[in-house]
Amino acid sequence: MTNTYRAVSDRGLALYGEDTFEAEFSATEEADALASGHLEIVPRKYKVLSNNYDAGKQGATVEAALLVELEAALIAGGHIERVGPDSDSTTTTKKKG
Amino acid sequence: MAIFVLTDAYVSINGVTLSDHAKSVTVEDSRDQVDVTAFGATNKTYQKGLGDGKMTVEFFQDFSAGKTHATLQPLISSTTPFTVEVRATSAARSATNPGIVMTALLFNYSGLSGNIGDASSFSAEFQNAAQTGITYPTA
C-alpha cells in the first residue's frame, strides 16, 4: 500500500522533487528515508472502526502519519480505514527509490 | 498512590487499548551486569552495561475484529517498532500513575494455548527496539 511523503531536506528534494508524492516503500526503505531526515510522512485521515483505538472514538475521523507497516497492522486489525482520496491535487505518484 | 492492588491496569499496544483482555503484565527494565574485576582484586566489581527492556502481557484470546488476535497477529510479522504502554491504572498519566512506555517489537505471540476447560489465554512478549529503552512519562 502506498503512503504519502514530503521531501524535507535538500537531498530529499533532489531525490523526490518538491511536491508531496505517493510511493510504495518497503518498511526498511521508509525507515531509512525517515531516519535520514529526507522525507516525512504526510498525515492522512482515517475513520476509526474499533472502540479501543486510542487516537479517536469509534466512528470518528482522525488524522495521523502512520508508518506503512503500522498502518497495515491497524487496518488488518479492523481498527481504522482510510477515508477520502488517497492523494490530493498536488500529489504526484513516484516509483519507489 | 499508596500500596495498591492491581485491578485496573492499562495496556496499550500500537495505540490500541487491550486492557479489558489482559490479566497480567510484567515489565523488565534491566542493565547488563558487567564484571570488571581485574588482577589483584579481592572482591568482584561490576559496572552497568547496556540497558534492555521487555514487557510481557498475558491476554485472554479474542479473535473478533479489533481485539487481541486482530491487533497482535499483524505485529508479529512486522519489522517496524511500535509503542507499548502500560500503567498501574487506566487513569491518565500522572506522577502517581506514570506511563511505562517502550518502543518495541513483538517477538513471541502464542496465539492459542490452554487446557480443556481453561479460558483461552496466551502471552505476548514485547522487546525493546529503540535507544530510549523504557521510559516513565508522567504527562
gemmi code that builds the backbone of each chain (N, CA, C; Angstrom):
import gemmi

chains = {
    "A": [
        ("MET", (0.845, -1.195, 0.000), (0.000, 0.000, 0.000), (0.882, 1.247, 0.000)),
        ("THR", (0.463, 2.222, -0.766), (1.278, 3.434, -0.843), (1.068, 4.318, 0.379)),
        ("ASN", (2.037, 5.182, 0.609), (1.908, 6.206, 1.622), (2.262, 7.532, 0.963)),
        ("THR", (1.894, 8.625, 1.592), (2.192, 9.943, 1.035), (3.347, 10.563, 1.798)),
        ("TYR", (4.328, 11.074, 1.057), (5.547, 11.602, 1.670), (5.811, 13.011, 1.165)),
        ("ARG", (6.603, 13.727, 1.936), (7.039, 15.063, 1.551), (8.540, 15.155, 1.787)),
        ("ALA", (9.264, 15.660, 0.808), (10.708, 15.824, 0.961), (10.989, 16.986, 1.897)),
        ("VAL", (11.892, 16.788, 2.846), (12.157, 17.831, 3.842), (13.641, 18.184, 3.957)),
        ("SER", (14.461, 17.642, 3.087), (15.877, 18.012, 3.095), (16.299, 18.310, 1.662)),
        ("ASP", (17.459, 18.954, 1.516), (17.955, 19.228, 0.162), (18.121, 17.934, -0.625)),
        ("ARG", (18.671, 16.947, 0.050), (18.856, 15.647, -0.596), (17.506, 15.034, -0.975)),
        ("GLY", (16.568, 15.160, -0.053), (15.233, 14.641, -0.332), (14.578, 15.362, -1.492)),
        ("LEU", (14.768, 16.692, -1.533), (14.210, 17.459, -2.640), (14.832, 17.038, -3.962)),
        ("ALA", (16.144, 16.796, -3.925), (16.823, 16.372, -5.150), (16.354, 14.995, -5.595)),
        ("LEU", (16.131, 14.136, -4.629), (15.741, 12.766, -4.960), (14.289, 12.670, -5.404)),
        ("TYR", (13.420, 13.412, -4.725), (11.992, 13.176, -4.915), (11.247, 14.390, -5.470)),
        ("GLY", (11.869, 15.551, -5.546), (11.166, 16.740, -6.003), (10.465, 17.436, -4.850)),
        ("GLU", (9.882, 18.615, -5.139), (9.310, 19.412, -4.055), (7.897, 18.988, -3.688)),
        ("ASP", (7.211, 18.365, -4.619), (5.824, 18.004, -4.346), (5.744, 16.853, -3.349)),
        ("THR", (4.627, 16.796, -2.714), (4.327, 15.575, -1.991), (4.065, 14.487, -3.017)),
        ("PHE", (4.318, 13.292, -2.646), (4.167, 12.217, -3.626), (3.788, 10.919, -2.925)),
        ("GLU", (3.154, 10.071, -3.703), (2.795, 8.739, -3.233), (3.900, 7.771, -3.612)),
        ("ALA", (4.229, 6.891, -2.724), (5.216, 5.865, -3.050), (4.907, 4.622, -2.241)),
        ("GLU", (5.319, 3.503, -2.799), (5.130, 2.238, -2.087), (6.499, 1.744, -1.630)),
        ("PHE", (6.955, 2.290, -0.518), (8.223, 1.874, 0.047), (8.038, 0.605, 0.873)),
        ("SER", (9.109, -0.166, 0.952), (9.104, -1.236, 1.944), (9.284, -0.593, 3.322)),
        ("ALA", (9.047, -1.363, 4.349), (9.220, -0.831, 5.703), (10.648, -0.349, 5.920)),
        ("THR", (11.606, -1.077, 5.387), (13.008, -0.702, 5.555), (13.341, 0.561, 4.775)),
        ("GLU", (12.861, 0.620, 3.531), (13.112, 1.826, 2.725), (12.493, 3.051, 3.389)),
        ("GLU", (11.299, 2.890, 3.885), (10.627, 4.009, 4.544), (11.392, 4.428, 5.794)),
        ("ALA", (11.776, 3.461, 6.597), (12.501, 3.766, 7.836), (13.810, 4.485, 7.533)),
        ("ASP", (14.518, 4.033, 6.504), (15.786, 4.673, 6.139), (15.564, 6.116, 5.704)),
        ("ALA", (14.550, 6.330, 4.871), (14.290, 7.677, 4.359), (13.873, 8.626, 5.481)),
        ("LEU", (13.076, 8.130, 6.400), (12.629, 8.977, 7.506), (13.770, 9.237, 8.494)),
        ("ALA", (14.530, 8.189, 8.793), (15.612, 8.334, 9.774), (16.706, 9.249, 9.251)),
        ("SER", (16.910, 9.267, 7.943), (17.959, 10.114, 7.390), (17.505, 11.559, 7.262)),
        ("GLY", (16.249, 11.815, 7.540), (15.752, 13.186, 7.521), (15.417, 13.706, 6.139)),
        ("HIS", (15.296, 12.827, 5.166), (14.998, 13.274, 3.814), (13.497, 13.399, 3.561)),
        ("LEU", (12.723, 12.602, 4.211), (11.282, 12.585, 3.966), (10.513, 12.638, 5.278)),
        ("GLU", (9.286, 13.095, 5.165), (8.348, 12.935, 6.264), (7.050, 12.395, 5.683)),
        ("ILE", (6.306, 11.723, 6.539), (5.011, 11.198, 6.104), (3.980, 12.310, 6.193)),
        ("VAL", (3.211, 12.466, 5.145), (2.122, 13.437, 5.163), (0.928, 12.790, 5.867)),
        ("PRO", (0.434, 13.426, 6.918), (-0.704, 12.825, 7.618), (-1.895, 12.643, 6.692)),
        ("ARG", (-2.637, 11.589, 6.936), (-3.869, 11.361, 6.179), (-4.998, 11.062, 7.155)),
        ("LYS", (-6.216, 11.095, 6.637), (-7.380, 10.890, 7.505), (-7.785, 9.422, 7.520)),
        ("TYR", (-8.199, 9.010, 8.693), (-8.669, 7.639, 8.893), (-9.991, 7.676, 9.655)),
        ("LYS", (-10.836, 6.739, 9.355), (-12.047, 6.538, 10.149), (-11.744, 5.459, 11.179)),
        ("VAL", (-12.086, 5.736, 12.421), (-11.866, 4.765, 13.488), (-13.008, 3.760, 13.493)),
        ("LEU", (-12.680, 2.499, 13.343), (-13.695, 1.442, 13.253), (-13.902, 0.709, 14.571)),
        ("SER", (-12.879, 0.639, 15.376), (-12.983, -0.138, 16.617), (-13.248, 0.795, 17.799)),
        ("ASN", (-13.594, 0.201, 18.916), (-13.897, 1.011, 20.098), (-12.734, 1.062, 21.079)),
        ("ASN", (-11.540, 0.649, 20.605), (-10.405, 0.637, 21.525), (-9.139, 1.218, 20.903)),
        ("TYR", (-9.317, 2.011, 19.863), (-8.174, 2.686, 19.266), (-8.011, 4.028, 19.965)),
        ("ASP", (-6.836, 4.246, 20.534), (-6.639, 5.389, 21.421), (-6.772, 6.741, 20.719)),
        ("ALA", (-6.501, 6.790, 19.438), (-6.447, 8.087, 18.754), (-7.816, 8.715, 18.532)),
        ("GLY", (-8.877, 7.938, 18.657), (-10.198, 8.511, 18.427), (-11.303, 7.538, 18.769)),
        ("LYS", (-12.478, 8.102, 18.949), (-13.625, 7.257, 19.267), (-14.126, 6.555, 18.006)),
        ("GLN", (-14.828, 5.475, 18.227), (-15.384, 4.709, 17.112), (-16.258, 5.615, 16.243)),
        ("GLY", (-16.011, 5.602, 14.954), (-16.774, 6.430, 14.036), (-16.150, 7.782, 13.765)),
        ("ALA", (-15.210, 8.174, 14.598), (-14.562, 9.475, 14.425), (-13.565, 9.420, 13.273)),
        ("THR", (-13.262, 10.588, 12.751), (-12.213, 10.695, 11.745), (-10.995, 11.329, 12.405)),
        ("VAL", (-9.863, 10.666, 12.271), (-8.631, 11.173, 12.886), (-7.588, 11.344, 11.788)),
        ("GLU", (-6.633, 12.199, 12.064), (-5.544, 12.413, 11.113), (-4.267, 11.885, 11.736)),
        ("ALA", (-3.542, 11.102, 10.982), (-2.326, 10.507, 11.535), (-1.311, 10.271, 10.432)),
        ("ALA", (-0.053, 10.304, 10.828), (1.048, 9.975, 9.917), (1.599, 8.632, 10.378)),
        ("LEU", (1.113, 7.582, 9.769), (1.448, 6.235, 10.231), (2.495, 5.593, 9.334)),
        ("LEU", (3.440, 4.921, 9.949), (4.405, 4.134, 9.191), (3.663, 3.023, 8.451)),
        ("VAL", (4.210, 2.638, 7.321), (3.465, 1.762, 6.411), (3.082, 0.434, 7.068)),
        ("GLU", (3.993, -0.141, 7.836), (3.667, -1.433, 8.463), (2.680, -1.280, 9.613)),
        ("LEU", (2.796, -0.169, 10.344), (1.876, 0.014, 11.471), (0.481, 0.362, 10.972)),
        ("GLU", (0.419, 1.124, 9.881), (-0.878, 1.385, 9.270), (-1.509, 0.068, 8.803)),
        ("ALA", (-0.703, -0.767, 8.168), (-1.215, -2.054, 7.688), (-1.708, -2.911, 8.854)),
        ("ALA", (-0.978, -2.868, 9.959), (-1.388, -3.657, 11.130), (-2.721, -3.163, 11.679)),
        ("LEU", (-2.883, -1.848, 11.729), (-4.128, -1.295, 12.276), (-5.303, -1.525, 11.324)),
        ("ILE", (-5.050, -1.451, 10.031), (-6.118, -1.724, 9.069), (-6.484, -3.209, 9.108)),
        ("ALA", (-5.473, -4.064, 9.128), (-5.738, -5.509, 9.190), (-6.466, -5.877, 10.476)),
        ("GLY", (-6.173, -5.151, 11.533), (-6.805, -5.444, 12.815), (-8.217, -4.912, 12.937)),
        ("GLY", (-8.671, -4.192, 11.925), (-10.037, -3.672, 11.970), (-10.181, -2.428, 12.815)),
        ("HIS", (-9.086, -1.705, 13.020), (-9.146, -0.518, 13.870), (-9.430, 0.758, 13.085)),
        ("ILE", (-8.875, 0.857, 11.888), (-9.028, 2.081, 11.095), (-9.209, 1.722, 9.625)),
        ("GLU", (-9.700, 2.693, 8.885), (-9.691, 2.586, 7.427), (-9.418, 3.970, 6.866)),
        ("ARG", (-8.790, 3.989, 5.714), (-8.524, 5.270, 5.067), (-9.829, 5.902, 4.609)),
        ("VAL", (-9.895, 7.230, 4.687), (-11.047, 7.946, 4.161), (-10.565, 9.005, 3.194)),
        ("GLY", (-11.442, 9.393, 2.297), (-11.122, 10.431, 1.333), (-10.208, 9.917, 0.249)),
        ("PRO", (-9.830, 10.805, -0.646), (-8.945, 10.408, -1.733), (-7.577, 10.043, -1.200)),
        ("ASP", (-6.929, 9.109, -1.901), (-5.596, 8.696, -1.495), (-4.586, 9.815, -1.651)),
        ("SER", (-4.841, 10.727, -2.579), (-3.893, 11.814, -2.790), (-4.653, 13.080, -3.120)),
        ("ASP", (-4.037, 14.231, -2.815), (-4.678, 15.484, -3.163), (-4.145, 15.948, -4.516)),
        ("SER", (-4.598, 17.143, -4.915), (-4.285, 17.585, -6.274), (-2.806, 17.894, -6.466)),
        ("THR", (-2.076, 18.139, -5.382), (-0.657, 18.474, -5.518), (0.227, 17.235, -5.430)),
        ("THR", (-0.395, 16.099, -5.257), (0.392, 14.887, -5.059), (0.706, 14.213, -6.380)),
        ("THR", (1.933, 13.821, -6.538), (2.318, 13.040, -7.700), (2.707, 11.651, -7.235)),
        ("THR", (2.620, 10.722, -8.138), (2.978, 9.354, -7.794), (4.349, 9.018, -8.365)),
        ("LYS", (5.210, 8.509, -7.529), (6.550, 8.152, -7.964), (6.801, 6.691, -7.674)),
        ("LYS", (7.705, 6.138, -8.472), (8.142, 4.800, -8.154), (9.086, 4.867, -6.968)),
        ("LYS", (9.150, 3.797, -6.212), (9.999, 3.806, -5.025), (11.457, 3.938, -5.430)),
        ("GLY", (12.217, 4.469, -4.450), (13.636, 4.643, -4.677), (13.884, 5.963, -5.296)),
    ],
    "B": [
        ("MET", (-0.172, 7.800, 45.377), (-0.726, 6.436, 45.382), (-0.002, 5.598, 46.426)),
        ("ALA", (-0.751, 5.024, 47.310), (-0.169, 4.157, 48.338), (-0.023, 2.741, 47.764)),
        ("ILE", (0.293, 1.819, 48.623), (0.297, 0.411, 48.199), (-1.065, 0.092, 47.594)),
        ("PHE", (-1.058, -0.633, 46.525), (-2.331, -0.842, 45.848), (-2.430, -2.256, 45.299)),
        ("VAL", (-3.648, -2.642, 45.053), (-3.917, -3.927, 44.406), (-4.157, -3.662, 42.924)),
        ("LEU", (-3.507, -4.422, 42.109), (-3.586, -4.202, 40.663), (-4.906, -4.762, 40.132)),
        ("THR", (-5.835, -3.871, 39.842), (-7.137, -4.323, 39.331), (-7.530, -3.640, 38.040)),
        ("ASP", (-6.870, -2.548, 37.717), (-7.335, -1.728, 36.594), (-6.148, -1.270, 35.746)),
        ("ALA", (-5.188, -2.164, 35.536), (-4.011, -1.773, 34.758), (-4.412, -1.418, 33.333)),
        ("TYR", (-3.635, -0.531, 32.775), (-3.878, -0.062, 31.406), (-2.838, -0.684, 30.492)),
        ("VAL", (-3.294, -1.242, 29.389), (-2.379, -1.866, 28.421), (-2.734, -1.339, 27.035)),
        ("SER", (-1.774, -0.700, 26.394), (-1.983, -0.179, 25.046), (-0.874, -0.694, 24.139)),
        ("ILE", (-1.269, -1.293, 23.041), (-0.331, -1.860, 22.080), (-0.559, -1.181, 20.732)),
        ("ASN", (0.452, -0.515, 20.238), (0.339, 0.166, 18.940), (-0.888, 1.077, 18.911)),
        ("GLY", (-1.122, 1.760, 20.009), (-2.230, 2.699, 20.072), (-3.585, 2.078, 20.281)),
        ("VAL", (-3.628, 0.796, 20.591), (-4.895, 0.089, 20.795), (-4.982, -0.367, 22.245)),
        ("THR", (-6.042, 0.016, 22.899), (-6.227, -0.374, 24.300), (-6.746, -1.802, 24.378)),
        ("LEU", (-5.979, -2.639, 25.047), (-6.372, -4.046, 25.209), (-6.487, -4.415, 26.688)),
        ("SER", (-6.667, -3.411, 27.529), (-6.736, -3.656, 28.981), (-7.816, -4.669, 29.338)),
        ("ASP", (-8.942, -4.599, 28.651), (-10.065, -5.463, 29.034), (-9.878, -6.908, 28.570)),
        ("HIS", (-8.741, -7.182, 27.942), (-8.411, -8.558, 27.581), (-7.109, -9.016, 28.236)),
        ("ALA", (-6.503, -8.177, 29.058), (-5.233, -8.516, 29.702), (-5.469, -8.921, 31.146)),
        ("LYS", (-4.665, -9.869, 31.608), (-4.812, -10.287, 33.005), (-3.513, -10.220, 33.792)),
        ("SER", (-2.400, -10.047, 33.117), (-1.157, -9.850, 33.866), (-0.169, -9.097, 32.998)),
        ("VAL", (0.671, -8.350, 33.641), (1.694, -7.602, 32.924), (2.977, -7.625, 33.742)),
        ("THR", (4.085, -7.801, 33.042), (5.392, -7.798, 33.700), (6.331, -6.891, 32.918)),
        ("VAL", (6.904, -5.928, 33.610), (7.849, -5.001, 32.990), (9.245, -5.312, 33.515)),
        ("GLU", (10.180, -5.471, 32.593), (11.568, -5.735, 32.986), (12.454, -4.666, 32.361)),
        ("ASP", (12.928, -3.759, 33.202), (13.834, -2.687, 32.778), (15.181, -3.031, 33.385)),
        ("SER", (16.113, -3.471, 32.564), (17.340, -4.069, 33.120), (18.598, -3.458, 32.510)),
        ("ARG", (19.700, -3.663, 33.191), (21.016, -3.271, 32.689), (21.933, -4.480, 32.815)),
        ("ASP", (22.740, -4.673, 31.819), (23.716, -5.759, 31.913), (24.634, -5.530, 33.100)),
        ("GLN", (24.979, -6.618, 33.765), (25.939, -6.556, 34.882), (27.278, -7.015, 34.325)),
        ("VAL", (28.193, -6.065, 34.181), (29.462, -6.353, 33.521), (30.562, -6.503, 34.574)),
        ("ASP", (31.202, -7.640, 34.556), (32.279, -7.913, 35.517), (33.542, -7.177, 35.076)),
        ("VAL", (34.016, -6.276, 35.907), (35.237, -5.520, 35.587), (36.321, -5.805, 36.637)),
        ("THR", (36.257, -6.995, 37.206), (37.246, -7.368, 38.219), (38.606, -7.620, 37.563)),
        ("ALA", (39.638, -6.949, 38.076), (40.968, -7.068, 37.483), (41.894, -7.863, 38.406)),
        ("PHE", (43.022, -8.269, 37.856), (44.039, -8.959, 38.683), (44.379, -8.111, 39.906)),
        ("GLY", (44.542, -8.745, 40.999), (44.885, -8.048, 42.239), (43.676, -7.727, 43.085)),
        ("ALA", (42.503, -7.871, 42.497), (41.297, -7.553, 43.264), (41.024, -8.640, 44.285)),
        ("THR", (40.387, -8.249, 45.358), (39.978, -9.224, 46.363), (38.467, -9.398, 46.388)),
        ("ASN", (37.809, -8.532, 45.708), (36.364, -8.659, 45.571), (35.982, -8.399, 44.116)),
        ("LYS", (34.954, -9.051, 43.669), (34.463, -8.790, 42.322), (33.855, -7.384, 42.252)),
        ("THR", (34.059, -6.760, 41.139), (33.497, -5.434, 40.927), (32.708, -5.451, 39.618)),
        ("TYR", (31.591, -4.778, 39.653), (30.716, -4.763, 38.476), (30.411, -3.334, 38.047)),
        ("GLN", (30.185, -3.182, 36.784), (29.645, -1.936, 36.263), (28.399, -2.261, 35.445)),
        ("LYS", (27.619, -1.227, 35.251), (26.423, -1.417, 34.437), (26.772, -1.313, 32.958)),
        ("GLY", (26.218, -2.204, 32.192), (26.436, -2.204, 30.752), (25.220, -1.724, 30.001)),
        ("LEU", (24.920, -2.401, 28.945), (23.811, -1.992, 28.103), (22.467, -2.210, 28.789)),
        ("GLY", (21.567, -1.298, 28.517), (20.223, -1.446, 29.040), (19.387, -2.343, 28.140)),
        ("ASP", (18.290, -2.819, 28.686), (17.365, -3.627, 27.913), (15.976, -3.464, 28.516)),
        ("GLY", (15.005, -3.752, 27.730), (13.637, -3.639, 28.213), (12.777, -4.740, 27.637)),
        ("LYS", (11.849, -5.199, 28.440), (10.945, -6.248, 27.983), (9.625, -6.113, 28.740)),
        ("MET", (8.551, -6.264, 28.024), (7.245, -6.304, 28.678), (6.532, -7.575, 28.233)),
        ("THR", (6.006, -8.282, 29.187), (5.254, -9.497, 28.898), (3.827, -9.297, 29.389)),
        ("VAL", (2.892, -9.508, 28.496), (1.484, -9.331, 28.845), (0.761, -10.637, 28.575)),
        ("GLU", (-0.031, -11.036, 29.540), (-0.860, -12.215, 29.352), (-2.273, -11.756, 29.027)),
        ("PHE", (-2.784, -12.255, 27.923), (-4.098, -11.837, 27.437), (-5.063, -13.017, 27.411)),
        ("PHE", (-6.342, -12.687, 27.503), (-7.372, -13.635, 27.091), (-7.528, -13.492, 25.577)),
        ("GLN", (-7.584, -14.608, 24.904), (-7.643, -14.552, 23.444), (-9.034, -14.174, 22.980)),
        ("ASP", (-9.074, -13.416, 21.906), (-10.328, -12.990, 21.291), (-10.036, -12.777, 19.813)),
        ("PHE", (-10.709, -13.528, 18.962), (-10.450, -13.435, 17.529), (-11.382, -12.446, 16.821)),
        ("SER", (-12.148, -11.678, 17.585), (-13.031, -10.680, 16.971), (-12.205, -9.544, 16.371)),
        ("ALA", (-12.826, -8.829, 15.420), (-12.161, -7.666, 14.825), (-11.811, -6.658, 15.912)),
        ("GLY", (-10.614, -6.134, 15.826), (-10.191, -5.085, 16.748), (-9.730, -5.577, 18.106)),
        ("LYS", (-9.771, -6.870, 18.346), (-9.390, -7.356, 19.677), (-7.978, -7.947, 19.648)),
        ("THR", (-7.711, -8.894, 20.521), (-6.308, -9.290, 20.733), (-5.642, -9.872, 19.490)),
        ("HIS", (-6.243, -10.883, 18.900), (-5.594, -11.515, 17.751), (-5.466, -10.534, 16.590)),
        ("ALA", (-6.525, -9.804, 16.309), (-6.508, -8.872, 15.185), (-5.470, -7.771, 15.391)),
        ("THR", (-5.218, -7.429, 16.633), (-4.244, -6.371, 16.914), (-2.822, -6.905, 16.923)),
        ("LEU", (-2.628, -8.077, 17.497), (-1.266, -8.574, 17.719), (-0.720, -9.393, 16.549)),
        ("GLN", (-1.577, -10.151, 15.902), (-1.059, -11.024, 14.841), (-0.339, -10.242, 13.730)),
        ("PRO", (-0.872, -9.079, 13.283), (-0.110, -8.338, 12.273), (1.248, -7.854, 12.773)),
        ("LEU", (1.372, -7.687, 14.082), (2.621, -7.145, 14.614), (3.717, -8.196, 14.727)),
        ("ILE", (3.359, -9.459, 14.767), (4.408, -10.479, 14.885), (5.198, -10.575, 13.579)),
        ("SER", (4.571, -10.218, 12.470), (5.294, -10.260, 11.202), (5.828, -8.896, 10.801)),
        ("SER", (5.574, -7.886, 11.617), (6.026, -6.524, 11.302), (7.451, -6.303, 11.812)),
        ("THR", (8.209, -5.556, 11.038), (9.571, -5.210, 11.455), (9.659, -3.770, 11.954)),
        ("THR", (8.534, -3.087, 11.985), (8.516, -1.681, 12.408), (8.175, -1.591, 13.894)),
        ("PRO", (9.038, -0.956, 14.674), (8.743, -0.819, 16.104), (7.477, 0.000, 16.343)),
        ("PHE", (6.790, -0.332, 17.401), (5.548, 0.353, 17.768), (5.586, 0.622, 19.268)),
        ("THR", (4.629, 1.414, 19.721), (4.622, 1.819, 21.122), (3.803, 0.856, 21.975)),
        ("VAL", (4.388, 0.464, 23.084), (3.665, -0.300, 24.102), (3.651, 0.551, 25.365)),
        ("GLU", (2.483, 0.703, 25.947), (2.389, 1.465, 27.194), (1.524, 0.708, 28.187)),
        ("VAL", (2.014, 0.622, 29.390), (1.207, 0.088, 30.480), (1.212, 1.105, 31.615)),
        ("ARG", (0.146, 1.094, 32.377), (0.055, 1.962, 33.550), (-0.609, 1.174, 34.667)),
        ("ALA", (-0.383, 1.632, 35.872), (-0.950, 0.937, 37.030), (-2.464, 0.990, 37.034)),
        ("THR", (-2.998, 2.114, 36.561), (-4.449, 2.227, 36.448), (-4.783, 2.826, 35.087)),
        ("SER", (-6.048, 2.789, 34.745), (-6.472, 3.318, 33.450), (-6.600, 4.827, 33.461)),
        ("ALA", (-6.365, 5.445, 34.604), (-6.421, 6.906, 34.677), (-5.290, 7.508, 33.842)),
        ("ALA", (-5.419, 8.802, 33.581), (-4.402, 9.484, 32.785), (-3.055, 9.444, 33.499)),
        ("ARG", (-2.012, 9.606, 32.697), (-0.662, 9.655, 33.274), (-0.569, 10.768, 34.322)),
        ("SER", (0.140, 10.476, 35.373), (0.383, 11.486, 36.402), (1.601, 11.035, 37.188)),
        ("ALA", (1.992, 11.846, 38.133), (3.144, 11.489, 38.952), (2.900, 10.202, 39.724)),
        ("THR", (1.649, 9.951, 40.073), (1.330, 8.744, 40.822), (0.778, 7.627, 39.940)),
        ("ASN", (0.714, 7.895, 38.656), (0.269, 6.866, 37.707), (1.066, 7.018, 36.412)),
        ("PRO", (2.375, 6.835, 36.507), (3.204, 7.103, 35.328), (2.952, 6.095, 34.208)),
        ("GLY", (3.109, 6.565, 33.001), (3.147, 5.627, 31.899), (4.446, 4.848, 31.960)),
        ("ILE", (4.394, 3.624, 31.553), (5.619, 2.826, 31.376), (5.625, 2.489, 29.895)),
        ("VAL", (6.514, 3.142, 29.185), (6.413, 3.204, 27.725), (7.677, 2.638, 27.087)),
        ("MET", (7.487, 1.879, 26.051), (8.622, 1.294, 25.340), (8.279, 1.223, 23.849)),
        ("THR", (9.250, 1.573, 23.034), (9.133, 1.323, 21.597), (9.634, -0.092, 21.369)),
        ("ALA", (8.762, -0.918, 20.840), (9.018, -2.355, 20.936), (8.750, -3.090, 19.632)),
        ("LEU", (9.239, -4.298, 19.616), (8.849, -5.280, 18.609), (8.261, -6.479, 19.330)),
        ("LEU", (7.330, -7.129, 18.666), (6.721, -8.332, 19.231), (7.500, -9.545, 18.747)),
        ("PHE", (8.117, -10.234, 19.671), (8.948, -11.378, 19.293), (8.292, -12.723, 19.585)),
        ("ASN", (7.358, -12.745, 20.488), (6.678, -14.004, 20.787), (5.188, -13.757, 20.924)),
        ("TYR", (4.424, -14.468, 20.128), (2.970, -14.377, 20.181), (2.426, -15.796, 20.177)),
        ("SER", (2.030, -16.243, 21.327), (1.492, -17.609, 21.457), (-0.018, -17.522, 21.307)),
        ("GLY", (-0.456, -17.526, 20.072), (-1.837, -17.182, 19.779), (-2.899, -18.103, 20.350)),
        ("LEU", (-2.522, -19.324, 20.661), (-3.506, -20.242, 21.235), (-2.785, -21.203, 22.166)),
        ("SER", (-3.206, -21.208, 23.402), (-2.657, -22.179, 24.344), (-3.666, -22.376, 25.464)),
        ("GLY", (-3.591, -23.508, 26.094), (-4.513, -23.770, 27.189), (-4.944, -25.218, 27.230)),
        ("ASN", (-5.549, -25.571, 28.324), (-6.030, -26.931, 28.533), (-7.548, -26.958, 28.465)),
        ("ILE", (-8.062, -28.130, 28.349), (-9.517, -28.283, 28.315), (-10.147, -27.641, 29.558)),
        ("GLY", (-11.143, -26.883, 29.304), (-11.843, -26.238, 30.410), (-11.274, -24.898, 30.818)),
        ("ASP", (-10.107, -24.562, 30.278), (-9.486, -23.283, 30.644), (-10.028, -22.155, 29.783)),
        ("ALA", (-9.959, -20.949, 30.323), (-10.131, -19.780, 29.468), (-8.941, -19.731, 28.516)),
        ("SER", (-9.201, -19.388, 27.283), (-8.123, -19.338, 26.304), (-7.305, -18.073, 26.515)),
        ("SER", (-6.119, -18.259, 27.054), (-5.246, -17.114, 27.282), (-3.883, -17.399, 26.676)),
        ("PHE", (-3.120, -16.373, 26.504), (-1.808, -16.513, 25.893), (-0.946, -15.350, 26.353)),
        ("SER", (0.350, -15.487, 26.127), (1.248, -14.395, 26.481), (1.880, -13.811, 25.226)),
        ("ALA", (2.211, -12.541, 25.329), (2.911, -11.846, 24.243), (4.108, -11.127, 24.854)),
        ("GLU", (5.256, -11.285, 24.209), (6.487, -10.674, 24.721), (6.930, -9.551, 23.805)),
        ("PHE", (7.068, -8.382, 24.390), (7.494, -7.200, 23.646), (8.906, -6.836, 24.103)),
        ("GLN", (9.790, -6.725, 23.138), (11.198, -6.459, 23.447), (11.555, -5.058, 22.971)),
        ("ASN", (12.404, -4.406, 23.740), (12.831, -3.056, 23.384), (13.402, -3.004, 21.961)),
        ("ALA", (13.082, -1.920, 21.244), (13.567, -1.777, 19.869), (14.030, -0.354, 19.586)),
        ("ALA", (14.351, 0.396, 20.632), (14.812, 1.773, 20.409), (15.819, 2.149, 21.493)),
        ("GLN", (16.625, 3.157, 21.195), (17.659, 3.569, 22.141), (17.097, 4.249, 23.383)),
        ("THR", (15.852, 4.616, 23.345), (15.255, 5.247, 24.518), (14.969, 4.247, 25.631)),
        ("GLY", (14.906, 2.972, 25.303), (14.587, 1.975, 26.316), (13.202, 2.207, 26.900)),
        ("ILE", (13.037, 1.828, 28.149), (11.753, 2.040, 28.819), (11.772, 3.418, 29.473)),
        ("THR", (10.729, 4.175, 29.240), (10.612, 5.495, 29.870), (9.367, 5.519, 30.752)),
        ("TYR", (9.334, 6.516, 31.642), (8.261, 6.586, 32.633), (7.636, 7.993, 32.637)),
        ("PRO", (7.002, 8.385, 31.543), (6.441, 9.737, 31.490), (5.278, 9.905, 32.469)),
        ("THR", (5.176, 11.111, 33.002), (4.101, 11.393, 33.961), (3.066, 12.354, 33.375)),
        ("ALA", (3.246, 12.708, 32.142), (2.275, 13.615, 31.499), (2.128, 13.228, 30.032)),
    ],
}
model = gemmi.Model(1)
for chain_id, residues in chains.items():
    chain = gemmi.Chain(chain_id)
    for i, (resn, *xyz) in enumerate(residues, 1):
        res = gemmi.Residue()
        res.name, res.seqid = resn, gemmi.SeqId(i, " ")
        for name, pos in zip(("N", "CA", "C"), xyz):
            atom = gemmi.Atom()
            atom.name, atom.element = name, gemmi.Element(name[0])
            atom.pos, atom.b_iso = gemmi.Position(*pos), 0.0
            res.add_atom(atom)
        chain.add_residue(res)
    model.add_chain(chain)
structure = gemmi.Structure()
structure.add_model(model)
structure.setup_entities()
